[in-house]
Amino acid sequence: MKYIFLFITLFLSYNSFSQITSSENIIPFDLVDEIPLSKDCKPKWKNEKLKKCVVKGINMHIMKTYNTDLAGTLGLTGRIKITNTFIINKKGEIVNINATSPHEELTKEAIRVMGLLPKMIPGKHNGKHVSVEYKFPIIFQTQD
């Protein structure tokens, strides 16, 4: 079975997560002064270019790492959507990973893949490192 990724895009999320303490400041991606960066992104770039760089890096990681054959082995066809939420904490680590999908195995795979994201340069707000919250859906189409 052949799979085509339709798109993977970054969205804002306002959920709260148990691994981040209530005293820790969590800022949504669209509101943080300086977004967390992957090592490939250059801090001197303008904000829009930085956002595209971060999204591209996460997209590439998912496309290389996610087992797209899993949907076919589970008998799933058509458009598949997996919604991922995670936080990049003050140390640049990916934490509080959650996913929802049409099948438990796809959810586990999404959590595994997001957990393998490399450490990032932490985001800043008002000059201080902060945890930044993401919602990142993965949508792909299965084809025979």
N, C-alpha and C positions, 0 to 999 in steps of 0.2 A: 504494500500500500504506500502511496506517495503522499507526502505532507507539504503543504505550503503555508509558511507563516504569513498571515495577512498583515498584521501590524502588532507592534508592541509599543506602548506609549506610556508616558508618565502622567499620573494624575495626583491631585491633592487628596489627602486623607486626614480626617479629624478624629480617628479612633484613639482610645487609650489602651495601653498594653501593660501586662503585669510585670514584665522584666524591668521596666523603667520605674523608678520610685516616683511617688507623687511630688516630691520636692524637686525633681529634676525638670528643667525647663525643656519642653518639647515644642518645636516650632514647625508648622507646616511648610513644605517645600516652597510654595509660592510666596510665603511671607518672610522667610529668612533673609537676612542681609547678604550673606555669602553662602551659597549652596555648597554641600559637600562635593568634593571633586575626586574623580579617579586620577590615578597617577599620570595618565596620558593627556589630561586637560591642563591648559596653561592658565594660571590665575590672572594673567594680564589681559586675557580676552574679555570682551564685553559679556554681560550677563546672559543674553540670549544665546550666544555662541557657546558659553559654558554649559548651559542647560542642554543644548543639543549634543555636546560632547559627552556629558554624563549619560544621557539617554542612549546614545549610540554605543557607549561602552557596555552598558547593562544589556542592551539588545544583542550585541555580539557575544557576550558571555552566555546568554540564554540560548542563542542559536547553536553555539558550539557544544553546550553542556546538556541541554534538555533532551531526553530520550523521546523523540516524537513517535517512534514506533510503538510506544506504550499504548497510545490510544487505539491503534489497530488491533493489538493483541487483546485489548479489553472489549473489542467489538463496537467501539464508538465510531460514528461516521458524522460527516458534515462539519459544521462550524463548532469549534471547541473554545470555550472561554475559561480561563483560570485567573482569578483575581488574587493578587499577592499584595500583602501589606507588610512593611518592615520599617525599622528605624535605623538610621546611621547615628550611632551615639557620639558622645564627646571625644571618644578615642578613635573614631572613624570605623568602628566595627559594626557589622550588620547584626542586629539583634531583633528580638520580638517578631520573628517571621511567622506570618499566618497566610494561609491560602484557602480558597474555596474553588471547587470545580465540580463537574458532573460525576466524578468518580474518585473514591478515596485514594487510589493508586496515583492518579494525576496530581492530587493534592500533595501527597508525600513527595513525589518527584519535584514539584515546584518548590517545596520547602527545602529539599536537598540542594537544588540548583541555586536558589537564592542564598543559602548558607555557604556556598562556595565562592560567592562574590569576594573579590580581594578587598583588603582594608583600604579605606579611602581617607582623603584629607578631610577632617571634620568641618562642618559648617560653622559659621559665626553669626551672632546676632548681637548688636550693640557692643561689638568688639570682643565678645566672649564666645568660647566654644559652646555649642548647644547640640542637642540631639535633634535630628530632622526626620520628620515622618513622611513616608512615601506610600502611595498606592499605585501598583504597577500591574496592569492586566496583560496577560498573554492571550492572544487570539490566533488560532490557526485553523486551517481548513484541511480536512482529510479528503483525499481523492483516491479512487480505485485505479 
